[in-house]
Amino acid sequence: MAGWILLGIGLVLLFLLLSNIRLWVRYENDEIALKAGWLFLRYSAMPKKEEKNKKKKKSKNPRNGGQQKGQQSKTEKQDRPAEADGSYQPDGGSAKAKGEAKIADTPEKSGVAAKKAPDQESRTLRENGTMVLELLRSAKGPIKTLHRHLWLRDLDFLLVVAREDAAQTAIAYGRMNGWVHGAYAALSRFVRMKKAKVRVAADYLSQEDRLQVSFQLTVRTVFVLAAAAQFSGGFLWRIIKDKQTAKTKAE
């Protein structure tokens, strides 16, 4: 009985590892739509419905915030007590006294602190720069792993060429046709594709070009996990190695 349970768990894990992580991309009318999915889970990255609703609510009532701010400023001005010379100091002191207090409170070694600040900034910039370099170096292997197992599916590319007159439209159509199909041939050498459809059409009635692109990127879960493990392991190893070299140099 235990053997059958272990076999079932192994089959479930194998199914999960061999399932595809999908990314749907669509571009139409200057709008980009991104959606990610794994098995029955879906996540819409762009556009987000919450942001659209917030923008609509703000655009509907743009004057309410200004009116409320104006009313608050009026009430604050009315509540402020007026002095004989027309100035108002909430702390009960004059501007000269505040200036003297600031001068008195400044430390004598302000010049030394000002000299140390640029050194600290340069040190933080150096550390951040090395961190970014280590991230890029560690990402080489995982990117190659994902690239080898990445599939581009259901590519649908449609470019409609339109110019002011028929002659310009025909010339632009010939140029775009050659450029698009050449780019597709070059892309197919680097990315594996399935079910690709590339079209270029000429529209002699309108005067604006139109572009519609939709495709799907898929990669198996096991390769994503392998790339993540490779990236994290390489990054940690590089950090430990850099710390050890820094200690040896300090000694």
C-alpha positions in Angstrom: 0.0 0.0 0.0 2.8 2.4 0.9 4.5 1.7 -2.4 1.4 2.7 -4.4 1.1 6.0 -2.3 4.8 6.8 -3.1 4.2 6.0 -6.7 1.2 8.3 -6.9 3.1 11.1 -5.2 6.0 10.6 -7.6 3.6 10.8 -10.6 2.0 13.9 -9.3 5.4 15.6 -8.8 6.5 14.5 -12.3 3.3 16.0 -13.8 3.9 19.3 -12.0 7.5 19.5 -13.0 6.7 18.7 -16.7 3.8 21.2 -16.9 4.4 24.4 -18.8 4.6 27.9 -17.4 3.0 30.2 -19.9 3.2 33.9 -20.7 0.7 35.4 -23.1 1.6 38.7 -24.8 -0.7 40.8 -27.0 -0.1 44.2 -28.6 -2.9 46.0 -30.3 -3.8 49.7 -30.7 -0.8 50.9 -28.6 -1.9 48.7 -25.7 0.1 45.8 -24.2 -1.6 42.9 -22.4 0.5 40.4 -20.4 -0.9 37.3 -18.7 1.0 34.5 -17.0 -0.4 31.1 -16.1 0.6 27.7 -14.7 -1.9 24.8 -14.8 -5.3 26.3 -13.8 -3.7 29.5 -12.2 -3.9 32.8 -14.1 -2.4 36.2 -13.4 -3.0 39.3 -15.4 0.0 41.7 -15.2 -1.1 44.3 -17.7 -3.5 46.0 -17.7 -4.7 45.9 -14.1 -8.3 46.6 -13.4 -7.7 48.2 -10.0 -5.5 50.9 -11.5 -8.0 51.7 -14.2 -10.8 52.0 -11.6 -8.6 54.3 -9.4 -7.8 56.6 -12.4 -11.4 56.8 -13.3 -12.4 57.8 -9.8 -9.7 60.5 -9.6 -10.7 61.9 -12.9 -14.3 62.2 -11.9 -13.6 64.3 -8.8 -10.5 66.4 -9.5 -11.9 69.6 -7.8 -12.9 68.2 -4.5 -9.4 67.8 -3.2 -8.6 71.4 -4.1 -11.7 72.8 -2.5 -10.9 70.9 0.8 -7.3 72.1 0.8 -8.6 75.7 0.3 -11.0 75.4 3.2 -8.3 74.0 5.5 -5.9 76.7 4.6 -8.6 79.4 5.3 -9.4 77.9 8.7 -5.7 77.7 9.6 -5.2 81.3 8.8 -8.2 82.4 10.9 -7.0 80.3 13.9 -3.5 81.8 13.9 -2.9 84.5 16.5 -1.6 87.8 15.2 1.3 89.5 16.9 2.0 93.3 17.1 4.6 93.3 14.3 2.5 91.0 12.1 4.8 87.9 12.5 3.7 84.6 13.9 6.0 82.3 15.8 4.4 79.1 17.0 7.3 78.2 19.3 7.4 81.6 20.9 10.8 82.6 19.6 12.0 85.0 17.0 13.8 84.2 13.8 17.1 85.6 15.1 17.0 83.4 18.2 16.4 80.4 16.0 19.3 81.3 13.8 21.6 81.8 16.8 20.4 78.4 18.2 21.2 76.7 14.9 24.7 78.3 14.8 25.3 77.3 18.4 24.1 73.7 17.9 26.4 73.0 15.0 29.3 70.8 16.0 32.9 72.0 15.7 33.9 69.0 13.6 31.4 69.7 10.9 34.2 69.9 8.3 35.4 66.4 9.2 31.9 65.0 8.9 31.5 66.6 5.5 34.7 65.0 4.4 33.6 61.6 5.5 30.2 61.7 3.7 31.6 61.5 0.1 33.7 58.5 1.2 30.7 56.7 2.5 28.7 57.4 -0.6 31.6 56.1 -2.9 31.8 53.0 -0.7 28.0 52.3 -1.1 28.2 53.0 -4.8 31.1 50.6 -5.1 29.3 47.9 -3.2 26.1 48.3 -5.2 28.1 48.2 -8.5 29.8 45.0 -7.4 26.4 43.5 -6.4 24.9 44.3 -9.8 28.0 42.8 -11.6 27.7 39.6 -9.5 24.0 39.4 -10.4 24.7 39.7 -14.1 27.5 37.1 -14.0 25.4 34.7 -12.1 22.5 35.1 -14.5 24.4 33.9 -17.6 24.0 30.2 -17.0 20.3 30.4 -16.0 19.5 32.5 -19.0 21.1 29.9 -21.3 19.2 27.1 -19.6 15.9 28.9 -20.1 16.7 29.8 -23.7 17.5 26.2 -24.6 14.0 25.1 -23.4 11.9 28.1 -24.3 9.2 27.8 -26.9 7.4 30.6 -28.8 3.9 29.4 -29.8 0.9 30.7 -31.6 2.7 33.7 -33.1 0.2 36.0 -35.0 1.9 39.0 -36.5 -0.1 41.4 -38.7 1.3 44.7 -40.0 -1.0 46.9 -42.1 0.9 49.5 -44.2 -0.9 52.7 -45.1 0.4 56.0 -46.6 -1.0 59.2 -48.0 -1.3 57.9 -51.6 -1.2 54.6 -53.4 2.4 54.9 -54.7 3.8 55.5 -51.3 1.8 52.7 -49.8 3.1 50.2 -52.4 6.7 51.3 -51.8 6.3 51.0 -48.1 4.6 47.7 -48.4 7.5 46.2 -50.4 10.0 47.5 -47.8 8.1 46.3 -44.8 7.4 42.9 -46.3 11.0 42.2 -46.9 12.0 43.6 -43.4 9.4 41.6 -41.5 10.0 38.3 -43.2 13.8 38.8 -42.8 13.4 39.5 -39.1 11.2 36.4 -38.7 13.8 34.2 -40.4 16.5 35.6 -38.1 14.3 35.1 -35.0 13.5 31.5 -35.9 17.2 30.6 -35.7 17.4 31.7 -32.0 14.0 30.7 -30.7 12.1 27.5 -31.3 8.6 28.2 -32.7 5.3 26.4 -33.2 2.3 27.6 -35.2 3.7 31.0 -36.4 1.7 33.2 -38.8 3.3 36.4 -40.2 1.4 38.7 -42.5 2.0 42.1 -44.1 -0.9 43.8 -45.8 -1.4 47.1 -47.7 -4.3 49.4 -47.0 -4.9 52.0 -49.7 -7.9 53.6 -48.0 -6.5 54.7 -44.6 -3.4 56.8 -43.8 -2.1 55.1 -40.6 -0.2 51.9 -40.1 -1.6 49.3 -37.8 0.2 46.5 -35.9 -1.2 43.5 -34.1 1.0 41.0 -32.4 0.1 38.1 -30.1 2.2 35.1 -29.0 2.8 32.7 -26.2 6.0 31.8 -24.4 6.2 28.4 -22.7 8.9 26.7 -20.6 8.6 23.6 -18.4 8.6 24.1 -14.6 11.5 21.8 -14.0 13.8 24.0 -16.2 12.6 27.2 -14.4 13.4 25.6 -11.0 16.8 24.4 -12.3 17.6 27.9 -13.5 16.5 29.5 -10.2 18.7 27.0 -8.2 21.6 27.6 -10.6 21.3 31.4 -10.2 21.0 31.4 -6.4 23.8 28.9 -6.0 26.1 30.8 -8.3 25.3 34.2 -6.7 26.0 32.9 -3.2 29.2 31.3 -4.2 30.5 34.5 -5.8 29.6 36.6 -2.7 31.4 34.1 -0.4 34.4 34.1 -2.7 34.6 37.9 -2.9 34.4 38.1 0.9 37.2 35.7 1.3 39.4 37.6 -1.2 38.6 40.8 0.7 39.7 39.3 4.0 43.0 38.0 2.5 43.8 41.4 1.1 43.0 43.1 4.4 45.3 40.7 6.3 
